[in-house]
Amino acid sequence: MAQLSPLGLGHGPFADLHEGAAQIAIPDMMSGLGATLDQTLWVVSGYALTLSALIITASRLGDLHGPRTLFAAGLTVFTLAGIGWRWIFLVNVPIGIAALALTFLVVPDIRTSRAHRFDLTGVLLSGAALFCLAFGLQEGQNHHWGAGIWVLLAAGATLAAGFLFHQSRRQDREPLIPFALFRDRNFTAMTALVGLISVAMLGLVLPFNLYLQSVLGLSAIKAGLVLAPSSLVSMTVGPFAGRLADRIGGKYVLLAGVACYGAGIVAIAPMSTEAMRHVPPHLAGAASGVNNTVRQIGSVVGAAAVGALLQGRLAAELATGKTYAVAFTATLHTTAILPIAVLIAGAAVCLMLRDRVTAPAAPAAEAAPVGGARTGQPAALSR
């Protein structure tokens, strides 16, 4: 399963960088395009929604054509897209070229001889469900939470239920989501946590970014520099946090990081490590797809929820006669409740993790297979 680490390292920073660049540009897009906040938020939601609908599909295509081949193809398209778009995405190009070179140098080309099936019905059901739910949540305030919005949300919930039912009927035919994954308590807990963290990140960063530019008058570059340290620190120390989780158990590292989110952004890095720790190799592709999909769903839900909360509270504050700066500051205090509540739930999820179990050493008589280990070495280490 170690071969998945370079793929995760390539996807995580790239996705965070791209999404972060779009968030920083939101105030400029609003003024330049004359768009409202809920319209501009579709830049973030549309990206996360498309990604969440395709990640599980891509994981299955990776099983079919090889994860390295698929990852390199996606990385190439992503890098080329940075050349033909606004300058805020130009940073994708040098990082993409470096990541592409490392992909062929470091990532092994692993393929299975077994034929794989592609679940097109599952892809369509999940994509439609996500779109209906995201559109309903994000556009609810703009449409005054009318009957049409509630019909759309109900349709999304129905489609999601239909997707799960469809998956239950395909468990013996390569489903998009193998339910066997959720028998592992750590995987279930970490998949829930990664979604909650994504909601909290949007709930914290998006309003704060708008405050920096709309109220304090900082430029997009200065606001980006204010927000950059947390991402840079997380990317830099992530591998070390993963090793620390290996040594003392991810439960305690993650609990500390979630409880001290502001000062401890570093400590939530080993989520993927803990999620994948006990996953069987033959389910690794699906497990990675599910985990990353939930992460993007969290971004979609976070953008929709914070957008609705921000617009509703700001309108209420402005209606009292307050200036924009005073009204937005009061709104910022209210929207902070969302990430705080989500992080409390995340801390509770961390308590579900199993403590790290160290395999007991085998007796000396059993520890020396033919041509193998020194006397007294655990059999598990001698293989």
C-alpha positions in Angstrom: 0.0 0.0 0.0 3.0 2.3 0.2 2.7 3.0 -3.5 -0.4 5.1 -2.7 1.5 7.7 -0.7 3.0 9.5 -3.7 -0.4 9.6 -5.3 -1.9 11.1 -2.2 1.0 13.6 -1.9 0.4 14.7 -5.5 -3.4 15.0 -5.2 -3.6 16.7 -1.8 -1.4 19.7 -2.2 -2.4 20.2 -5.8 -6.1 20.2 -5.0 -5.6 22.4 -1.9 -3.5 24.8 -4.0 -6.0 25.0 -6.8 -9.0 25.4 -4.5 -7.2 27.9 -2.3 -6.3 30.1 -5.3 -10.0 30.2 -6.4 -11.1 31.1 -2.9 -8.5 34.0 -2.7 -9.8 35.4 -6.0 -13.5 35.4 -4.9 -13.7 39.1 -4.0 -12.0 40.1 -7.2 -14.3 37.9 -9.2 -17.4 39.4 -7.4 -16.3 43.0 -8.3 -14.9 42.2 -11.8 -17.9 40.1 -12.9 -20.6 41.9 -10.9 -21.5 38.6 -9.4 -23.2 37.9 -6.0 -21.5 35.8 -3.3 -23.7 32.7 -4.0 -22.9 32.9 -7.7 -19.2 33.2 -7.1 -19.2 30.4 -4.6 -20.0 28.1 -7.5 -16.4 28.4 -8.5 -15.4 26.6 -5.4 -18.5 24.3 -5.3 -18.3 23.4 -9.0 -14.7 22.4 -8.7 -15.3 20.2 -5.6 -18.5 18.8 -6.9 -17.0 17.7 -10.2 -14.0 16.2 -8.3 -16.1 14.4 -5.8 -18.3 12.9 -8.6 -15.2 11.6 -10.5 -12.7 10.5 -7.8 -14.4 7.1 -7.2 -14.7 6.6 -10.9 -11.1 7.4 -11.4 -10.1 4.9 -8.7 -11.8 2.2 -10.6 -10.3 3.3 -13.9 -6.9 3.2 -12.1 -7.6 -0.5 -11.2 -8.3 -1.1 -14.9 -5.4 0.8 -16.5 -3.0 1.1 -13.6 -3.0 3.9 -10.9 0.3 5.4 -12.2 -0.9 5.7 -15.8 -4.2 7.3 -14.8 -2.6 9.7 -12.2 0.0 10.8 -14.8 -2.7 11.5 -17.4 -4.8 13.5 -15.0 -1.7 15.4 -13.8 -0.8 16.3 -17.4 -4.3 17.6 -18.1 -4.3 19.6 -14.9 -0.8 21.1 -15.6 -1.7 22.1 -19.2 -4.9 23.7 -17.9 -2.8 26.0 -15.7 -1.1 27.3 -18.9 -4.3 28.4 -20.5 -6.1 30.1 -17.6 -5.7 33.1 -15.4 -2.3 33.8 -13.8 -3.5 32.6 -10.3 -3.4 29.1 -11.7 0.0 29.4 -13.4 1.6 28.1 -10.2 0.2 24.7 -11.2 2.7 24.4 -14.1 6.1 24.1 -12.3 4.6 22.0 -9.5 2.8 19.8 -12.1 6.0 19.2 -14.1 7.9 18.3 -11.0 5.1 16.0 -9.7 4.9 14.3 -13.2 8.6 13.6 -13.2 8.5 12.2 -9.6 5.5 10.0 -10.6 7.5 8.0 -13.2 10.6 8.0 -10.9 9.0 6.9 -7.7 5.5 5.4 -8.3 5.6 1.7 -9.4 3.5 0.7 -12.3 1.1 -1.8 -10.7 -1.5 -3.6 -12.7 -3.7 -6.6 -12.1 -4.4 -9.3 -14.7 -8.0 -9.5 -13.5 -10.7 -7.8 -15.7 -12.7 -5.0 -14.0 -16.2 -3.8 -14.4 -17.3 -0.2 -14.6 -20.4 0.9 -12.8 -21.8 3.7 -15.0 -25.2 3.6 -13.2 -23.5 4.2 -9.8 -21.6 7.2 -11.3 -24.7 8.8 -12.6 -26.7 8.3 -9.4 -24.0 9.6 -7.2 -23.3 12.7 -9.4 -27.0 13.6 -9.6 -27.5 13.2 -5.9 -24.5 15.4 -5.1 -25.6 18.1 -7.5 -29.1 18.3 -6.2 -28.0 18.5 -2.6 -25.2 21.1 -3.3 -27.5 23.2 -5.4 -30.3 23.1 -2.9 -28.0 24.1 0.0 -26.1 26.8 -1.8 -29.1 28.4 -3.6 -31.6 28.0 -0.7 -31.0 31.5 0.7 -31.1 33.1 -2.8 -34.5 31.5 -3.4 -35.8 32.2 0.1 -35.9 28.5 0.9 -39.0 28.0 -1.3 -40.8 24.8 -2.1 -38.6 24.2 -5.2 -35.4 24.1 -3.0 -36.9 21.6 -0.6 -38.1 19.4 -3.5 -34.5 19.5 -4.9 -33.1 18.5 -1.5 -35.6 15.7 -1.2 -34.7 14.5 -4.7 -31.0 14.6 -3.7 -31.7 12.5 -0.6 -33.7 10.0 -2.7 -31.0 9.7 -5.3 -28.4 9.2 -2.6 -30.6 6.4 -1.1 -31.0 4.9 -4.5 -27.2 5.0 -5.0 -26.6 3.1 -1.7 -29.3 0.6 -2.6 -27.7 0.1 -6.1 -24.3 -0.4 -4.4 -25.7 -3.0 -2.0 -26.9 -5.0 -5.0 -23.4 -4.9 -6.6 -21.2 -5.9 -3.6 -20.2 -9.1 -5.5 -19.5 -7.2 -8.8 -17.0 -4.5 -8.0 -19.1 -1.7 -6.6 -17.9 1.9 -6.5 -18.1 1.7 -2.7 -17.3 -1.8 -1.2 -19.2 -1.8 2.1 -16.6 -4.2 3.5 -14.3 -1.1 3.9 -16.6 0.2 6.7 -16.0 -2.9 8.8 -12.7 -1.3 9.7 -13.5 1.2 12.5 -10.5 3.4 11.8 -11.3 3.7 8.1 -14.9 4.7 8.9 -13.9 7.2 11.6 -11.2 8.8 9.4 -13.5 9.0 6.4 -16.0 10.9 8.5 -13.3 13.1 10.0 -11.8 14.1 6.6 -15.3 15.3 5.6 -15.7 17.2 8.8 -12.3 18.8 8.5 -13.2 20.0 4.9 -16.4 21.6 6.1 -14.5 23.3 9.0 -11.8 24.5 6.6 -14.3 26.2 4.3 -16.2 27.5 7.3 -13.1 29.2 8.6 -11.0 30.2 5.6 -13.8 31.5 3.3 -15.3 34.1 5.6 -11.9 35.1 6.9 -10.6 35.6 3.4 -13.6 37.8 2.6 -13.0 39.8 5.8 -9.4 40.4 4.9 -10.2 41.8 1.5 -13.7 43.3 1.8 -13.3 44.8 5.3 -9.6 45.3 5.9 -8.9 46.2 2.3 -6.0 43.8 1.7 -5.2 42.8 -1.9 -5.6 39.2 -3.0 -1.9 38.7 -2.8 -1.6 40.0 0.7 -4.7 38.0 1.8 -3.1 34.9 0.2 0.1 35.5 2.1 -1.8 35.8 5.4 -3.5 32.4 4.8 -0.6 30.6 3.2 1.4 29.5 6.3 -1.2 27.0 7.5 -1.1 25.1 4.1 2.6 25.3 3.8 3.2 24.0 7.3 0.7 21.2 6.8 2.3 20.1 3.5 5.8 20.3 5.0 5.3 18.4 8.2 2.6 16.0 7.0 5.0 13.0 6.5 6.5 13.6 9.9 3.1 13.7 11.5 2.3 10.4 9.8 5.4 8.8 11.2 4.5 10.1 14.7 1.1 8.5 14.3 2.9 5.2 13.5 4.9 5.4 16.7 2.3 6.5 19.2 -1.0 5.9 17.5 -3.0 8.2 15.3 -5.8 8.5 17.7 -3.9 10.8 20.1 -2.2 12.8 17.4 -5.5 13.5 15.6 -7.4 14.2 18.8 -4.8 16.8 19.8 -4.8 18.4 16.3 -8.6 18.7 16.1 -8.9 20.0 19.7 -6.2 22.7 19.1 -7.2 23.4 15.4 -5.9 26.9 15.3 -2.5 26.1 16.7 -2.3 22.5 15.8 -3.1 22.4 12.0 0.0 20.2 11.7 -1.4 17.4 13.8 -4.3 16.6 11.5 -2.0 15.5 8.7 -2.0 11.7 9.4 -5.7 11.3 8.6 -5.0 9.3 5.4 -2.4 7.3 7.2 -4.9 6.2 9.8 -7.7 5.6 7.3 -5.6 3.3 5.1 -3.7 1.5 7.9 -5.8 -1.7 8.0 -7.3 -1.6 4.5 -6.6 -4.8 2.5 -4.4 -4.2 -0.6 -7.1 -5.3 -3.0 -9.5 -2.6 -1.7 -6.8 0.1 -1.5 -7.9 1.8 -4.7 -11.6 1.9 -3.7 -10.7 3.0 -0.2 -8.6 5.9 -1.4 -11.4 6.9 -3.8 -14.0 6.9 -1.0 -11.8 8.8 1.4 -11.0 11.6 -1.1 -14.6 11.7 -2.4 -15.8 12.4 1.2 -13.2 15.1 1.5 -14.5 16.8 -1.6 -18.1 16.4 -0.5 -17.1 18.1 2.7 -15.9 21.0 0.6 -19.2 21.2 -1.3 -21.3 21.0 1.9 -18.9 23.5 3.6 -19.1 26.0 0.8 -22.9 25.7 0.6 -23.5 25.9 4.4 -21.1 28.8 5.0 -22.5 30.6 1.9 -26.1 30.3 3.2 -25.1 31.3 6.7 -22.9 34.2 5.6 -25.5 35.7 3.3 -28.4 35.3 5.7 -26.6 36.8 8.7 -25.0 39.6 6.6 -28.4 40.6 5.2 -29.9 40.6 8.7 -27.0 42.7 10.1 -27.2 45.2 7.3 -31.0 45.6 7.8 -30.3 47.0 11.2 -28.5 50.0 9.7 -25.0 49.0 10.4 -22.1 49.8 8.1 -20.8 47.0 5.9 -17.6 46.7 7.9 -19.5 46.4 11.3 -22.1 44.1 9.8 -19.5 41.8 8.3 -17.5 41.6 11.5 -20.6 40.7 13.5 -21.5 38.1 10.8 -17.9 36.7 11.1 -18.5 36.0 14.8 -21.7 34.1 13.9 -20.2 32.0 11.1 -17.4 30.9 13.4 -19.9 28.8 15.2 -20.0 26.4 12.2 -16.3 25.3 12.1 -16.3 25.2 16.0 -19.3 22.9 16.1 -17.9 20.7 13.3 -14.5 20.4 15.0 -16.2 19.3 18.3 -17.9 16.6 16.3 -14.5 15.7 14.7 -12.9 15.4 18.2 -15.7 13.0 19.1 -15.0 11.0 16.0 -11.3 10.7 16.9 -12.3 8.9 20.1 -13.7 6.1 17.9 -10.2 5.1 16.7 -8.7 1.9 17.7 -5.4 2.3 19.5 -2.4 1.1 17.5 -1.8 -2.6 18.1 1.8 -3.9 18.0 2.1 -7.5 16.9 3.5 -9.7 19.7 6.9 -11.3 19.1 6.9 -15.0 18.3 8.8 -17.5 20.4 12.5 -17.9 19.3 11.8 -21.5 18.1 9.2 -20.1 15.6 11.2 -17.1 14.5 13.7 -18.6 12.1 12.2 -19.8 8.8 14.4 -21.4 6.2 17.0 -19.0 5.0 15.5 -16.3 7.2 15.9 -14.3 10.3 18.2 -14.2 13.3 17.3 -16.1 16.4 14.7 -14.2 18.5 13.5 -11.9 15.7 9.7 -11.7 15.4 8.4 -13.9 12.6 6.3 -11.0 11.2 9.5 -9.0 10.6 11.5 -11.8 9.0 9.1 -12.1 6.1 
